Amino acid sequence: PIQDVLDQNRIGDLEDFKSIRFMRMFMTGFSNDITLRFGTLDLVRGEWRRYTNSPETGNPLPSPDPTTVDVLSVNIQENLDRQPIPYRTPPGVEREQLYNNNTVINQNEQSLSLRISGAEGLAQDESRAVFKNISMDMRQFKKIKMFLHAEALVGETLNDDEMAAFLRFGNDFTQNFYEVELPLKVTPHNLSATQEEIWPEQNNLDLPLDLLTKMKILAMSAPPEDFNEQGVFSKFDYQIDPNISAENSRIKISIKGNPNFGQVRTLMVGVRNNTGKMPQDLPVRNLTGEVWFNELRLAGMDNKGGMAAIVSVDANFADFANISATGRMSTIGFGALEDGPNERSREDAQQYN
């Protein structure tokens, strides 16, 4: 990572990478003649950046941070024989294929990995996360889904439900957001490493987005004592929708402020120490482990079209009066033939004069 190189090899008053005028690469210390063959020198950008504040309070993390967080990628090409758990694509996911000169080339498939380590690990109720900025309208979708995997580090222990993964999205990270939290089932080491064992069904996030709408309605009418110290209102999914049984409930939903589905600007994924919490009521301890995030996606697009109409009326009453009237209306889902679902109207409109 170039940020680490900057911290270790800073010369002069250079503070950041906002004003780079040139790049020079040189090598020294050779005693014999050599031949160098260069490939392509590229700057590789990662879309996910580490969140340097506490997701709970928004305050900066301590420096130095006793919890080590490594943001990695695991993929089918480089980690097929990974130990202690090899990488496999999630169930139902097929690798894209590139057809070139009568040759079929399977494209790489990978997941985002957060590895929590360090002398102290992750303390109770603490979390670490990565984020990226987006611009998305989620109103035309019905579900949000994601595959998750959890494993213990070599030589360490991690039990089921001790570590939870969370997804936070909204207008910002601290004042207006939704958060979805799911306790994770741990994949033991040295299994046969099938797709179903590496990506347990219990770890699949499959959340109807209408639960978030109901959650927002509950939060708007909730008394102040139902909010925590940071102003976050939380419920389990079965407390929001009575059709969900408490025995099958695993998802915890939280809301703060007034987030808007139509203006989602931030996206955050992370891990949290879930020990000492109900309903699991696990013994409190610091945790280490690794969590994979894969195929975060919106599903169930509402592709229903709308309609529009224009009416124009001109009337003449002999020599007494002339009357002209026009009106137009359009419904949700109306758009031009070339418009995609995201470009169509998201509201009913009426106009007349």
N, C-alpha and C positions, 0 to 999 in steps of 0.2 A: 504493500500500500504506500502511495506516495506521501501520505501525511506522516507516516512513521519515518520515512527517509528525511523529510524536511526537519523533523524534530531533532534528529541525530546529526545532521550534516548542515545545519544552518550556518551560512557565512554572510556577514553583513546584517543589514536591517530588513531582510526579506521576511514578511509576516505570513503571507498566504500565496495562493496561486491565481489571484485575480488579475495580475499584470505581468504575465510571462512574455518577454520579447524575443527570446531565442533559446534554443536547446543545443548543447554541445556534449558529445560523448567521447571520452578518451580512455585509453588503457596504458598502463605503464608496468615496468618490472620484468620485461621479457629479455632473456639473454641470447636467444636465437631468433632467426628470421621465421616468421609464421605467415600463414595465409588465412585471412578472415573472410567468411562468406556470410553476408547479412540477409536475413529475411525481412519481414515487414515490421517496422517499429510503430506500434499503435498505442494510443491511449484508450484503455478499456474502462468504461464507465459502469458502475453498479447502480441499478435503479433503487435499491434498498440501502438506506443509510442508517447508521446506528443512532438511536435516540439517546442523547447525552443527559437528559433530565429524568427525574423519577416520573413514571406514568401515573403514579398515585397522587403526588402533590404538585408536580410540575416544577419542583425545585431542582437545581443542578445536583448531579450525583457527586458523592465525595471524591476528592482527589488526593492521593491515588485511590481508585476504586478497589476494595477487597474482593469484589466479584469479577472474574475474568469472563468476558463475553467474546466469542469468536463467531463472526458472521461468515458462513461458508456456503458452498454449493456441493451437492452430491448428485452424481449423474450416472447414467447407465453405461457410458463408455469408460469412465475412469474408476468407477467404484463397483463394478460387477462382481469382483472377488473381494470386496472390502471385508475386513474382520473387525469385530466379532459378528456383525450383521451385514451381509451384502446388500447392495441397492437393487431394488426391483421397481418396475413401474406399478402404480396403483391399479387395483382391479378395474377392468373396463377401459383403461387408457391404452391407446395404441400409438406407437411412434409414427410420426409423419414420415412419408417416403418421398424421396426425390428421384425422379426419372430422368436419367441423363445418358445419352448415347447407348440406349438399350441396356442400361445398367440401373438397377434399383438400389438406392443408397438410403439406409435407415438414418433419420436424423437423431440427434442426441435428445435425451429427455432428462430433466434435472429438477431438483427440489432445493428450496432455500433451507439452510440448516442454521440453528442457533445452538451453540455449545456453551454450557454454563460450567465453569470450573473455578479454580482458585482455592486458596487456603481456607476461606470461610464459606465459599459457595453462596447460594442465594438464601437469604434469611426469610423468616416467616413474613407473609404479606408483601414482600418485595417482588419486583418484577423488572425485567429488562426487555427492550423492544427495538425493532427497526421500523422505519417508516419510509414512505414516498408520497410525493404530492401528485394528485390526480385532478381531473375535472370530469365529473360523471353525473348523469341523471339516472337514478335508479327506479324511478316511478313506474316504468313500464315492465319491470321484472317482478317475479313472484317469489323467488328463493335465492339464497346465497349459500354456496357450497364450498367445501374444502376438504382435502385429505390431510390427515395428521399422523405422525409417527413419533413415539418416544422410546428412548433407550437409556440405560445406565452407562456411565463411563466405565472403562476397564478398571477393575479393582474397587469400584464403588457400588453402592446399592441405591436403587430407586424403585419404590413400590407403586402399585396402581393408585391413581387419583391423587398422589402427592403433588405432582406438578400439573399445572393447568396451562393450556394455551388460550390466548385471547386475541380477538380481532376488534379493533377500534376504528371507526370511521365517522366522518361528520364534517362540519365546517372548520374545525380546528382540533388541536390535541387536548386542550385543557378546559375549554368553557362550553363548547357545543358539540357533543358527540354521542354516538351509540357505542356500546361495548358488549361483545358476546364472549362468554368464557366457557370453556369445556374442559373438565378434568380428563386426564389422558390415561389410557391403559398402556402399560409398559410391555414392549416386546422383549422376551428373555433372550439371552445370548445363546449361540450354538443351536439354533433351531434348524429345521429343514429349509427355512427361508423361502416360504411360498409368499405370493402376493398378499394373501389373506392374513398371514401371520405378521408380516411387516407392517401392513396397513389394516389394523383391526377395524371391524365395522363400527365398534363403539366409539372410535375416534373420528368418524366421518361427521363433519359439520354439515347439517342439512336444515337450514333455518328458514321457515316461511317469513317473508318480510312483513306480512300483515301483523305479526306479533309485535314488531317494533312500533307500528302505528297504534296498536292497543296499549303498548307500554307508555307511549307518549301521552295518551289520554289519561291513563292512571296517574302519571307523574304530575300532570297539570292540576289534578284535584286532590293530590295527596297532602296531608298535613306536614309541617316542617320537621316534626320529629321522625318522619320516615326517611329522611335524607341523612347521609353520613356527614362527617366533618368537612369533607370536600364538596358537599352539595350534590352527591351522586345518589340517585334513586335506583334500587336494584330489586329484582324479582326473579324467581325461577320460572321456566316456561309453563309449568303446570299451574302456577298461580295466576298466569295471564290468560291461558286458554284452558277451560275445564275439560275439554276433550282429550287433553294430554294427561296420562296417568302419572301419579307421583312416583311409582315404582320405576317407570321408564325415563324419568326426567333426569337430565344431566346438564342441561344448558342453563346458564345464568345470564340474564340480560340486564344491562345497566344503561342509564341515560343521565346526561347532565346538560342543563341549559335548554336550548331550543334548536336542535339540529334539523336540517332540511334535506329530505331525500333528493330533491331536485338540484341541490348544489353541494354535492359531496366533493370536498377539496383535499382531504387528507385520508390516508390509509396507513394503519399501524398493525403489525402482528408482533406478538411477544409471548413470553413465558412468565408464570407467576408461581411462587411457593404457596401451595394450597393447604399446607398442614395446619391443624388446629381449627379447621372450619367445619361447620355443619353443612350438609348432613353426614359427610364422611367422618368428621371428628377424629382426624388422624393425629398421632402424636407430633408435637412441634419439634422440628429439627431443620437444620440448614441442608440445602439440596444441591446436587450437581447432576448433570445429565445433558442429553442432546435431543432436540426436537426438530423434526422435518416438517415443512409446510409445502404443500403441493396443490396445484390446480385450484387456486382461489378463483371462483367464477360466479357469475350471475346466471340463473337458469329460469326457465318458464317465461320467456318473453311474451308479452301481450301484443300479438301481431294483428289484432282485430282492427279493421279499417273503419274510418268514419265517413261522414257525408257532409256536403256543403250545398247551399242553394242561394241564388240571387233572384230577387223579385223587383221589378220596376213597373210602376203604374203611372200612366198619364191620362188624365180625365179632363174633358172640356164640357162645361155646362153653358151651352149657347154662348151668349155674349156676357154672361154673368161672372164666371170664374174659370180659371185653369188650375188644376191640382196635379202635382207631381209628387210621387212617393217612391222611395227605394228602401230595400231591406236586404240584409244578408245574414247568414248564419252558418256556422261550422261546428262539428262535434269532435270529441276526442278521437284521435287516430286519423284525421283527415290530412292528406298531403298530396303532393304531385306524384305522378307515376314513377319518377326517378328517385323520390325521397325514400330513405331507409326508415326503419322503425324509430330510430333516435331522432330523426329530423321531422317527424310528423307532429301535429298539434297535440299538446298535452292538456288542453282545456276546451270547454264549450264557449263559443263566442256568438254574440248577437249584436247586430247594429242596424239602426234604421234612422231615416230622416225624411 
